[in-house]
Amino acid sequence: MLWLNGAETKPRKQAMTDAKANQYNRRNIETMEMLYGTGYLSMGGDDEVANIVARVEVAGKDVLDIGCGLGGALIALTRNHHARHAHGVDIDAGVLERANALVNTAGLQERISLTRFEPGPLPLADASFDLVFLTAVSCHIQDLVPFFTEIRRVIRPGGQLVGGEWLRHLDNQAYREWDELLRDRGLNFYFVTAEQFKDALLGAGFMATSIVDRSSAMAVLAQGYLDRVRHELKDRLQKAMGEQEYAALLEWTRIRANALARSGSGYAHFVASKPGI
């Protein structure tokens, strides 16, 4: 939910027509937390954060979460993985208000900070962080090299970029149905292959890049969310959203799960390092 270095991104649920406007209202946020858990706007929750950072050292590090949303990952990185300090940035005032409330409830306001910024480069000094956490953001960026270059700028020498991202696997019917749904809803996604993703990281000056396919695990998770939308959460979601919006969420969840199950869409964890001095 942010723009960096002139690259455009779109939020998951609607086209970004005004970067200064809130993208999520209170009902949107409550609905997403009902589905994905407190502090999260997407799949996986604390377990996914743990899986992403399993191959890096977080304890004692200064961490930046780009597109931090509701702050669930910030809290997990600090409370569960012992970051020294975690800083979250986002352009959406609504999600940051909720993130701030959750940080205060967790008693972590001394170790977690939040910044709302206008579209453009990160409002952060060079070499400010040991680790940057990035999840489901770069799939909204059309030109990845300048995006990753801007991220590398704020990482200290020898620091790392770590995250999870949606990718394109096969250009099959399941993928085309998913892609068509996103575009019909006015959303800009720019899915690339794992090879293209790695090339962009290297082109931005990162080294020692590693990409681990997690598509099978995410397919299982996506099916689980689909089952919850269809059954366990159906009545609550219909009451909260109304019939029309519930039907749209169900279609979204079904087509996403199908794209993963049929290998049209993919998902991977990645680690990339900034060269040391």
PyMOL commands that set and color helices and strands:
alter all, ss='L'
color gray80, all
select helices_A, chain A and resi 26-36+45-55+72-79+93-105+138-140+144-153+173-184+194-203+215-232+234-241+243-261
alter helices_A, ss='H'
color red, helices_A
select strands_A, chain A and resi 62-66+85-90+112-116+129-135+155-168+207-213+265-273
alter strands_A, ss='S'
color yellow, strands_A
deselect
rebuild
show_as cartoon
